[in-house]
Amino acid sequence: MRSLLLTGVFVAGAITSNDGGPAAAASCGTRQGNWRTATAPAGLKTVPHNAVDMGAAYLAVDPLDSKRMYASPDARRIVRSLDGGCTWTTVFDLSSLPNQPGDSFYTRTASSYRIYQIVVPHGRAASDGRTVYALADMPPPGVGVTGDLINEFPILLAASTDGGSTWRVPTPPRTPSMPFGAPGCSSYFPQAWIAPAPGHPGTVYFFCPDDSYADLTVVPPIVKGWQALYRSTDGGANWSVRSHAALALNLNGGLGPMLDVDAHNPGVLYAGQAGYNAVRKGSTTQFVSSHDGGASFEKLFGADGWDPDNVGFTALTAASGPAHLATFGQAGLCISQDAGRHGTCWKPRLLDGDPRLITGAVWSATGDRLFVTVAYDEDWQSTGCGEQRAGVLTLKRLRWHDLGRLPIAAGANGVAITGLVADSRGNGPVMTAQPCVRTNQGGRWAKTSAPAVLLRYTAAWATAG
């Protein structure tokens, strides 16, 4: 089906404050209209869209309570806040790994690992408010035939089942089909993702878009196999390869995982990727799904046009009815309300002729609207700075309610943002924000030395008119 590409119009929408409701913002920080800024954990930074941190997710939120948050400010630790970002406490540190055997490979090499994803299952089961996964990796050695062939450095997966209070780091057994126990990933680092299953605390998927798959049980042995999807059903204690080259997610990475697991069935996955229209001989934005735990994938809706700057994917699977999917970036915002079978795409209108890049989106509880951030004149390649705006897109007739520019700190005229997250009902959209200024060098952007902040929208956006 050919998509309907619509041009949005900025319309001021009346948004009612909800500071006293379940999504009430923390009392710390500074209030600017419906926004509240609080100091981010020291070291937490924004990342540009085209950088080594593509795919990183350094900020996560409890799906049942948007005031419970997790962050990795230095890629070594995970800190947790229970009060919406007012105070933070370290709950995990790579320098002290729990439950490791005496000959642990992880203990010997932990100083080379870095955390680049914190992911919580985005469902509404009680376990989803308790389960947290962190993914750490390091580049393969790049020297020696063995290291180059089978990517001997495995991923490090840390898991908590009590809301981040205690953690474990499984050490999977080595097998001929998986020579180093846990999956590996190539030196295209860190463009790989985990996706835990809502309602099933032990089920988690891992995907590496580059060469990662080794199986020495076959003749000839498989080395440097591409695009492998792995699954663990016991929280990372054991892994199996579900498919090889069945999924082709963007090698350029993204603003977090480009796939998700259905909240009602841990064997159903959804993803957004580039496709191809053979009739029109052009690229498409493609939704795909699997109903057999990632062993195979079905290509579904494909909208004309794909851009390598497509940087995000978000799914609403916990509500009743079909899953709602969205993928976004330079190519716009493509949406499906029936698990990917049909869809449409939308772009905000140009602002003073500047290009626009959609940098974030979160679903409302019922899936009838999205909270969206849009960047204008953004330097997506090196700083991520630009004029950032927010709005609410109502899917009926694709109506846009402009919420205006994101707050700008004194002395700055732009901002860089990363990691728009919210709970499973869309409450408390929050992101990491870094003030930026225009330089005298051709009007380029530069980040200021001011610390990053957590920028939270405090109003009841999901009921915007």
C-alpha positions in Angstrom: 0.0 0.0 0.0 1.3 3.4 -0.9 1.5 5.7 2.2 -0.1 9.0 2.5 2.5 11.6 3.1 1.0 14.6 4.9 2.5 18.0 5.8 1.7 19.0 9.3 0.7 22.5 10.4 1.8 24.0 13.7 -1.3 24.8 15.7 -1.2 26.0 19.3 -2.9 23.4 21.5 -4.3 24.1 24.9 -2.5 21.7 27.3 -3.7 21.6 30.9 -1.3 21.4 33.8 -1.3 18.1 35.7 1.2 18.7 38.5 -1.1 17.0 41.0 -1.8 13.9 39.0 0.0 10.6 38.7 2.5 12.0 36.3 3.4 14.9 38.6 6.9 16.2 38.1 9.5 16.2 40.8 9.5 19.3 43.0 13.2 20.0 42.4 14.7 22.1 39.5 13.3 25.1 37.7 9.9 25.5 36.3 9.5 27.1 32.8 5.8 27.0 31.8 4.9 23.3 31.4 8.6 22.3 31.5 10.7 21.5 34.5 14.5 21.3 34.4 16.6 19.4 37.0 20.3 18.9 37.1 21.3 15.7 35.3 23.6 13.2 37.0 27.2 14.5 36.6 28.6 13.2 33.4 25.3 12.4 31.6 25.6 13.9 28.2 23.7 14.1 25.0 25.1 12.4 21.9 24.8 13.5 18.2 22.8 11.3 15.9 25.7 10.3 13.7 28.4 9.2 16.2 29.9 6.2 17.9 27.1 6.3 20.5 24.4 5.6 17.9 22.1 3.1 19.5 23.0 4.2 23.0 20.3 4.5 25.6 21.8 6.1 28.7 18.4 7.1 30.2 15.5 4.8 31.1 12.3 5.2 33.1 10.2 2.8 35.1 7.2 1.8 32.9 4.8 2.0 35.9 6.2 5.1 37.6 7.9 7.9 35.6 9.5 9.3 38.7 11.7 6.1 39.0 14.6 6.6 36.5 17.9 5.0 35.6 20.9 6.6 34.0 24.5 5.8 33.0 26.4 9.0 33.4 29.9 7.7 32.7 29.4 4.4 30.9 30.7 2.7 34.0 27.9 3.1 36.5 24.1 3.0 36.7 22.5 5.5 39.0 18.9 5.4 40.0 16.4 8.1 41.1 13.2 7.5 43.0 12.0 11.1 43.0 11.9 12.1 39.3 15.6 13.1 39.1 16.0 15.2 42.2 18.5 12.7 43.9 20.5 9.9 42.4 22.2 6.8 43.9 24.7 4.5 42.3 23.2 1.0 42.1 25.6 -0.8 39.7 29.3 -0.4 38.8 31.4 -2.3 36.3 34.3 -2.1 38.7 32.6 -4.5 41.1 30.7 -7.2 39.2 28.5 -9.5 41.3 28.3 -13.3 41.3 31.4 -14.0 39.1 33.3 -17.3 39.2 37.0 -17.3 40.0 38.0 -17.6 36.3 35.5 -15.0 35.1 36.4 -13.4 31.8 34.3 -10.5 32.7 36.2 -9.8 35.9 39.5 -9.8 34.1 38.3 -7.5 31.3 35.7 -5.3 33.0 37.8 -2.2 32.7 37.5 -2.4 28.9 33.7 -2.7 28.9 31.4 0.3 28.8 27.6 0.5 29.5 25.7 1.9 26.5 22.2 0.7 27.1 19.7 0.6 30.0 16.4 -0.9 28.9 13.3 -1.7 30.9 10.4 -3.9 29.5 7.8 -1.3 28.5 4.7 -3.1 29.6 2.2 -2.8 32.5 2.7 -6.1 34.3 4.0 -5.8 37.9 7.3 -7.4 36.9 7.9 -4.7 34.3 8.3 -2.2 37.1 10.9 -4.4 38.7 13.0 -5.6 35.7 16.0 -3.6 34.4 18.6 -4.7 31.9 21.9 -3.1 31.1 24.1 -3.9 28.1 27.8 -3.4 28.1 30.3 -4.3 25.3 33.7 -3.5 24.0 35.2 -3.5 20.5 36.9 -6.8 19.5 40.7 -6.8 19.7 41.3 -6.2 16.0 44.5 -8.2 16.2 45.1 -11.9 15.5 43.1 -14.2 13.2 41.0 -15.7 16.0 39.9 -12.4 17.4 39.0 -11.0 14.1 37.1 -14.1 13.0 34.9 -14.9 15.9 34.8 -11.6 17.7 35.9 -13.2 21.0 34.7 -10.5 23.3 31.2 -11.3 24.4 28.5 -8.8 25.5 28.1 -8.3 29.2 24.5 -8.3 30.4 23.6 -7.1 33.8 20.1 -7.8 35.1 18.0 -6.7 38.1 14.6 -8.0 39.1 14.0 -5.7 42.1 14.0 -2.3 40.5 17.8 -1.9 40.4 18.5 -2.6 44.1 20.5 -5.8 43.4 22.1 -7.0 40.1 23.5 -10.2 38.6 25.9 -10.6 35.7 25.4 -14.1 34.2 28.4 -16.0 32.8 27.0 -18.2 30.1 28.7 -21.5 29.4 30.8 -21.8 26.3 29.6 -24.1 23.6 30.8 -25.1 20.1 28.0 -23.1 18.5 28.7 -20.1 20.7 32.4 -20.3 21.5 32.4 -17.5 24.2 29.0 -18.2 25.8 27.4 -14.8 25.4 26.9 -13.3 21.9 29.6 -11.1 20.5 29.4 -8.1 18.1 31.8 -6.6 15.7 33.9 -3.5 15.9 31.0 -1.4 14.5 30.5 -0.4 18.1 28.2 0.1 19.8 25.4 -0.4 17.2 23.7 -3.4 18.8 20.6 -3.6 20.9 18.8 -5.6 23.6 15.0 -5.9 23.8 13.5 -7.5 26.9 10.0 -9.0 26.9 7.4 -7.2 29.0 5.7 -9.5 31.5 8.4 -12.2 31.1 11.4 -11.0 33.2 13.8 -13.7 31.9 13.2 -13.3 28.2 15.6 -10.9 26.4 16.7 -10.6 22.7 20.0 -9.3 21.4 20.7 -8.1 17.9 24.0 -7.2 16.2 23.6 -5.6 12.8 27.1 -6.4 11.7 29.2 -9.5 11.8 28.8 -11.4 15.1 27.7 -14.9 14.6 30.1 -17.9 15.0 29.2 -21.6 14.9 32.0 -24.1 14.9 29.8 -27.1 14.8 29.1 -27.0 11.1 31.4 -27.7 8.1 32.7 -25.3 7.0 32.4 -23.4 10.3 30.4 -20.1 10.3 32.5 -17.1 11.2 31.7 -13.5 10.9 28.0 -14.2 10.3 26.0 -11.1 9.8 22.8 -9.8 11.4 22.3 -12.4 14.1 19.4 -12.3 16.5 19.9 -14.1 19.8 17.5 -14.9 22.6 17.8 -15.8 26.3 14.8 -17.1 28.3 16.7 -17.1 31.6 17.9 -13.6 32.0 21.2 -14.1 30.0 22.4 -17.3 31.7 22.1 -19.1 28.3 21.8 -17.8 24.7 20.7 -19.3 21.4 20.8 -18.0 17.9 17.2 -17.4 16.6 18.0 -16.2 13.1 20.8 -15.1 10.9 20.3 -12.4 8.3 16.5 -12.5 8.8 16.4 -9.0 10.2 18.3 -6.1 8.6 18.2 -3.2 11.1 20.0 0.1 10.3 23.8 -0.2 10.5 23.9 3.5 11.4 22.3 2.7 14.7 19.6 4.7 16.3 18.4 6.6 19.4 18.0 3.3 21.3 16.8 -0.2 20.4 15.3 -0.4 16.9 13.1 -3.4 17.9 10.7 -4.3 20.6 8.8 -7.3 22.1 5.1 -7.6 22.4 3.7 -7.2 25.9 1.2 -10.0 25.4 3.5 -12.6 23.7 7.2 -12.9 24.2 7.5 -14.6 20.9 6.3 -11.6 18.9 8.7 -8.9 17.9 8.4 -5.7 15.9 11.1 -3.6 14.2 11.6 -0.7 11.8 14.1 -1.0 9.0 14.9 0.1 5.4 13.0 -1.7 2.6 12.9 -1.6 -1.2 10.0 -1.0 -3.6 10.9 -3.0 -6.7 8.2 -1.4 -8.8 9.2 2.2 -8.2 12.8 1.2 -7.6 13.2 3.1 -4.5 13.8 2.7 -0.8 11.0 2.4 1.8 10.5 2.7 5.5 9.5 -0.8 6.4 7.8 -2.3 9.5 8.6 -6.0 10.1 7.3 -8.5 12.6 8.1 -12.0 13.9 5.6 -14.4 15.4 8.1 -17.2 16.1 10.6 -15.6 18.5 12.7 -14.1 15.9 13.3 -17.2 13.7 11.7 -15.4 10.8 10.3 -12.0 10.0 7.4 -10.8 7.8 7.7 -7.6 5.9 4.6 -5.5 6.4 3.9 -1.8 5.7 6.4 0.0 3.5 6.2 3.7 3.1 8.0 5.4 0.2 11.3 6.8 1.3 13.9 5.9 3.8 16.7 8.1 5.1 19.8 6.9 6.9 19.0 9.6 9.5 16.0 7.5 10.6 17.1 7.2 14.2 14.3 5.9 16.3 11.6 3.2 16.8 8.9 3.1 19.4 6.1 0.6 20.0 3.0 0.5 22.1 2.1 -3.2 22.7 0.7 -3.2 26.3 -2.7 -1.7 25.4 -5.6 -3.9 24.1 -5.8 -4.4 20.4 -3.1 -4.4 17.8 0.3 -3.0 18.5 1.0 0.6 17.5 4.4 1.2 15.9 6.3 4.3 14.9 9.8 4.9 13.4 11.2 8.3 12.9 14.1 10.6 11.8 15.0 12.7 8.9 12.5 10.9 6.7 9.7 11.9 9.0 7.4 9.9 11.3 5.9 6.7 10.0 3.0 5.2 12.0 1.0 2.0 12.1 -2.0 1.3 14.3 -2.4 -2.3 13.3 0.9 -4.0 14.1 2.6 -2.8 11.0 0.2 -4.0 8.3 -0.9 -0.6 7.2 0.4 2.9 8.0 1.0 6.5 7.1 3.8 8.9 7.3 3.9 12.5 8.5 6.4 15.4 8.4 6.2 18.7 10.3 6.2 21.7 8.0 9.4 23.6 7.3 10.2 26.4 9.7 11.9 29.4 8.0 13.0 26.9 5.4 15.1 24.9 7.8 15.1 21.1 7.5 13.5 19.1 10.3 14.6 16.0 12.0 12.2 14.1 14.4 14.4 13.2 17.4 11.9 11.5 19.7 8.4 10.1 20.1 6.5 8.4 22.9 3.0 6.9 22.8 -0.1 7.9 24.9 -1.7 5.1 26.9 -4.4 4.4 24.3 -2.2 4.9 21.2 -4.3 7.7 19.7 -1.5 10.3 19.9 2.3 10.7 20.2 4.4 13.2 22.1 7.1 14.3 19.5 10.3 16.3 19.5 11.4 18.0 16.3 14.7 19.6 15.6 15.3 22.5 13.1 18.6 23.4 11.7 20.2 20.7 13.7 23.8 19.7 13.5 23.0 16.0 13.7 26.5 14.9 12.6 28.7 16.3 15.4 26.8 18.0 18.2 23.1 17.3 18.0 22.4 21.0 18.6 19.6 22.9 17.0 16.3 24.6 17.6 14.3 21.9 19.4 10.5 22.0 19.5 7.9 19.6 21.0 4.3 18.9 20.1 1.5 16.4 20.2 0.5 14.5 17.1 -3.1 13.3 17.2 -3.4 10.4 14.8 -7.0 11.2 13.7 -6.4 13.4 10.7 -2.8 13.7 11.8 -3.4 17.0 13.7 -0.4 18.7 15.2 -0.5 20.7 18.5 2.7 22.7 18.8 4.0 23.0 22.3 6.7 25.5 21.3 10.4 25.6 21.6 12.1 23.6 24.4 13.4 25.8 27.2 16.8 27.4 26.5 19.3 28.2 29.3 20.5 31.7 29.9 23.3 32.5 27.4 22.3 29.8 25.0 20.2 29.9 21.8 19.8 26.2 21.1 19.8 22.8 22.7 20.8 19.3 22.1 18.6 16.5 23.4 18.9 12.7 23.7 16.7 9.9 25.0 13.1 11.0 25.1 11.5 8.4 27.4 8.2 8.1 29.4 6.3 5.4 31.3 4.1 2.9 29.5 1.2 5.4 29.6 3.2 8.3 28.2 3.4 10.1 31.6 6.2 12.4 32.3 8.1 12.6 29.0 11.7 13.4 30.0 15.0 13.7 28.1 18.6 14.8 28.6 19.2 18.3 27.3 22.5 20.3 26.8 22.5 24.0 26.1 24.1 25.1 22.8 25.2 28.4 21.2 25.8 29.6 17.7 29.5 30.1 16.9 31.1 32.7 14.7 32.4 30.0 12.4 29.8 29.9 9.7 26.9 29.9 12.2 27.8 26.4 13.5 26.6 25.1 16.8 28.7 24.3 19.9 27.7 22.8 23.2 28.2 25.0 26.2 30.2 24.0 29.3 27.0 24.1 31.4 26.0 20.7 32.8 23.3 18.7 31.1 19.8 18.8 32.6 16.8 16.5 32.7 14.0 18.3 30.9 10.5 17.0 31.8 7.1 17.9 30.4 4.7 18.2 33.3 1.3 18.7 31.7 -1.3 16.2 30.7 -0.3 16.1 27.0 -2.1 12.8 26.3 -5.5 14.5 26.6 -4.6 17.5 24.4 -7.6 18.7 22.3 
